[in-house]
């Protein structure tokens, strides 16, 4: 956010150069998770992919309880089923956001999940 609003006092600590990676897509690609540091600071790539995969397979219920590492109940888990693809992506995004917050992320949390297997 500091890059966007130009907080000059943070210039020594914040780079205006974005971190960019170019990766060729394959037929096996299932989804794309675009997220801020608030997610990646507290959720591993494997865990995020697992959550998104379960939601895209229709096994995600954002109303069921999810337990944080401390054992606290958080709304949303991977137990329901039968969502349409847009809802599945929205549910995956919401569940990943709730997971990051349950793990006490100290950064802003923004998550978008895109289904790459969906026919356009």
N, C-alpha and C positions, 0 to 999 in steps of 0.2 A: 504494500500500500504506500510505503514511503516513496517508492519510485514514481508512483502515479501522481502524487500530490506535490512532489518536489521538496521534501523536508531537507533543506540545505544543511541543517545542523547534524543530520545523520550521514552526510556524504562520506565521511571517513569510514563508516561501518557498513554502508549499503551500496552495492554495485548497481549501476543502471544497465549493465549487460545481462540480458536474460540467459538462463541456462537452457540450451537447446540441444536436443538429440534427434537425429534422423534415423528412423528404423523402417526397413521394408516390411510391408504387410504380407502375411501368408494366409492361406485358406484356413489354417487352424486358429487364427485370431478370433476370439470370442467377443471381447469388449474393450473399450478404452475408458480408463478412469482418469479424469482430469480433476486434480485436487490441489489445494493449497497445503503449505507446510503444517497447518493445524492437524491434518489427517496423517501425513507421512511421518511426523515427529513421534506419533504414538501407535501407529498401525503399520505392520510390515506389509510389503508387497504381496506376499503369499496370503496373508489374512484378508487383505482388501480384495484380492482376486477371488478368494474362496467365497466371501460374502456376496460379491457381485454375481459370481457364477450361480450360486444357490438361488438368488432372486431371479435371474434370467431364466432359470429352469423351472420357475413357478413354485419354489419352495420357500418363499419369504413372506412373513407376516409381520408388518411393522407395528401391529397392535399387541403381539404376544411379548412376554417379558424376556429381556436379554440381561445376562449378568455381566457386570464389569469385572475386571480382575480382582477387585476388592470384595466381590460377592454382592454388590448392590444391584437391585433390579432396575433395568432401564427399559422403557417401552420399545418394542421391536425385536423380532428374532427371525430365525430361518425355519419356520414350522408350517406355514399355511400352504397355499397353492393356487394355481390357475389364474395368474394375472395376464393381462394383455401386455405386449412388449413395452409400450410407453410407460405404463404403470410399473412394470417390473424395473425399468431403469430408474424411475422416480423413487421407488421403494428402496432400491440398492443405494442410491445417493443418500436418502434419508437415514437408512440404517447405518451406513458408514459414518455419517455425521454424528449420529447418536453414540456410536461406538467411540469415536474420538473424544467426544465430550465426557463420556463415562470414564474414559481413561485420563481425564483431567488435562486435556490439551491446553496449553497456555497461549496458543496462537489462534488466529482466526481460522475457522473451518469452512471451506467451500468445497463441495463435491458434485461432479457431474459424471454420470455413467452413460456411455453410448454403446448400444448393441450393434456390433459390427457384423453380425450374422444375419441381421434383418434385411429382407429384400426391400428395395426402394422402388 
